[in-house]
Amino acid sequence: MSKKVINQNTNYNSELLNSLDSNFIFSDNPINRLKNNTNGLNKDNSFDKIDKDKQLNELKLQINSINDCNLKDNSQKTVLGDGNINSPIMLVGEAPGTEEDNTGRTFLGEAGSLLEKMLSAINIRKENIYTTYAVNFRPPEDRKPTSTEIKRYSQFLQKQISIIKPKIIILMGSTAMESLTGLNSKISLERGKWREIIVKNISYKVIITFNPSYLLRVPENKKYSWEDLKMIKQKIIDLKLNVL
């Protein structure tokens, strides 16, 4: 099967790929910056939105009821997720950091700014998708969660997926990868491939890529993330998903 060309007039170069500036773009089409009033607010899916809100609140209560957890005991807030709960795209990061722990929101600070630029490169605004983490509490000193912790919180992530019901799941970082796929190999060997996972008898398309915080430390790998972004953009087109 031949690869579908997205935009033949778009030129990519190494300077663009290795830049953190806002001119890291995917296409020449402008980003739609108008609020979309149909994201779960119209008469056709308003009840679905209310039901999802209720289920997410109940899930947060379940997470807050955890006992004997070093992550929870050393955190300020539970970070469940934010964004458009009716979006066809769900993005899963590794774990909250200091700013996220203080606010209860996802992907803030430098890593959040980079994520917004990465999404803008494929004409997506962060608030138009649903973002969450593999674990819901900040690990002490921002260490990597242990496999035991990842497994413990994966049950809540799976419940969250069942509530949101996305068409595409983007796994950013090794913790997110291990949580949903069970893989604990090098992420460089697993990224850039479409896979399917089954959660409560429903199949979901997933792709693994680098976490923004990792790319801040190892910017030379942004070129690989760019390839992943192009694959995500193509899948959105192929599935005719609305992410405005």
N, C-alpha and C positions, 0 to 999 in steps of 0.2 A: 504494500500500500504506500503510495507516495505521500510525503508530508505536505500538509496543507499550508500554503503561504498566508501569513496573517496580513502583512503590509509590505509590498515589494518596494515601496519608496522609503522605508525606514532603514537607515544605516546604523550599524552597531560598530563601535570601535573600542579598543582597550582602555582608552581614556575615559570613555563613558562608563564602562563596566566597573572600573576601579574608583569611580568617584562617589562621594557621599552627598554630593550637591543635589539640588532639586531638579537638575536637568537630566537625571537618571530616569528616562522615560521609555515607555514601550511603544507608543504610537503617537501619531500626530493629532489624534482626536482629543478634544478637550474633555476634562473630567466633569461630569455632571455634579455641580455643587448645590443644586436645588434639593430641598427636602422632598422626599418621596412620601406622599400621604397614603400610599397603598401598602406600606410595610406593616401589615397586621392591624391596620386601623380602620379598614373599610368594613362594610356590612357583611362581606363574604367570609372574612376570617377573624372578625373581632372576638368571637367566642373562643376560637382557637388560641388567640393571643392571651386572653384571660386565663384559659386553662393552663397554658404553658407558664404563665407568671405564677399561678398557684402551685404548680408542680415544682418549679424552681425554688420557690420559697420553702416548700416542704423539704426539698433536697438539702437546702442550706441548713435547715434545722437538724436534719440527720447528721450532716457533717459536723455541726457545732456540738452534737451530743457525744462525739468521740471521746473516749477516756484513754489515759496512759499513752499520749502521743507527744513525743518530743517536739515535733513540728508545731502542733497547736499550742503547747505550753510556752513556746518562745515567740509566739506571734501576737500581733496587735489585732488584726482583723482577718476574717475569712474572705478570701477572694474567690468568688464563685465564677463570675463571668459578666460580660457586658456587651452591648451592641444590639443588633437587630435579631431578636429571637426567632424571627420568621425567615431569616436569610438562608439561602441554599448552601452557604459556605460557612464552615466552622473551622476556626484556627485554634490549635492547641499548642501552647508554649510549655516550658518546663516547670517553672515555679515562680511565685511572686518574689520581687526584690524589696528593697527598703521603701521606695515610694509607693509601690503597690500595697505593701503591708500597712502603710500609714493611711491610705485612702480607701482600700478595698476595691480599687479599679485595676484593670489589666494594662500592661505594656505602656508604662510611663517612662520619663527620663530619656536618656540617649537611645536606649534600645527601642523605646516606643517611637521616637522620632524616626529612627532608621526603618522600622516596620512600616510607618506611614508612607515613607518615600518608596519603599519596595512595593507596597500595594498601589500607590499612585502610578507606578511604572506600568501597571496593567489596568489603569483606569478604575481602581476600586478605592473607596473611602473606608477607613477602618470602622467607622460607626455603622456602615451598611452591612457588615458581616458580624458574626458572633465569635468573640474571642474568650478563651478560658485557659486553664493550666492543667497539667497532669496531676499536680498536687495543689491543694487549696490554701496552704500556709507557707510562709517564708521559712526555708531551712536556716538554722543558726549559722551566722557568718556566711550566708549564701552558698553553703556547700551543696554538692550534688545530693539529691535524695538517694537513700539506699534502695536496693531492690525490694526489700521488705516494705518500705514506705511506699514505693511506687505501686506495688501490688495491692497494698491496703487501700490506696486512694483510687485505683483504677476502677473499682466497683462503682464509685460515685461518678467518675468520668463517663462510664458506660451508661449510667442512668441519665446523665445530662445529654448524651447523644440521643438517647431514646426520646427525650423530651423535645429537643430542638429539631431532630429529624433532618439533618442537612443532606445535600446531594454530594458534596465534596468535603472531605476533612483534610486539612493541612496540618501535618505534625512537624513542629519546629523544635529540633533538638533531640538528643538521645533519650532524655527522660520521657518525653512525649512518645517517642518511637517505642521504647520498651513497654510503656504503659498499655498501649493498644495492640501492638504486634508481638510483644514478647521478645523481640530482637534486642540483643545487647552487644552487637558487633559495632565496628566503627561506622559512624554515620556516613562517612565519605563513601563507603561501599554500598550503602542502602538507599541513598538519596536519589531523587530523579527518576523514580519508577512508580508507576501506578499499581496499586495493590487493592485488594478487597478484604475487608474485615466483616465479620458477622457479629452483630450485637442484638440480642433478643430476637433472633431469627430474621433479622433484616440486614441486607448486605449494603455496605457503604464503601465508596471509592475513597482511597487515601493516598497521599503522597508525602514523602519524608523529605525535609530540607533542613538547612542550618538555622539555628536560632539567631536572632538579631544581636544578642549580647555576645555570642561567639564571633560573629562577623566584625564586631567592633574591635575584638582582640586579634582577629586573623583576617584583615580586610582583603588579602589576596584571594580568599575563597569566595568573594562576592560574585565572581564570574560564574561560579557553579550555581549559586543561588539565582542568578539571572536566567540561566538555562531552565531551572525549575519553574521560575515565574512564567516563562514563555509556555511551558507545558501546561501550567495551571490556566493561563489565558486561553490556550487552545481547547482545553477540556470544557471551559465555560462556554466557548463558542459552539463546540460540538453538541453539548447538552442543552444549548439554548437557554441558559440560566439568566435570570434577571437579578443583578446585584446592585442596582441603582438605589 
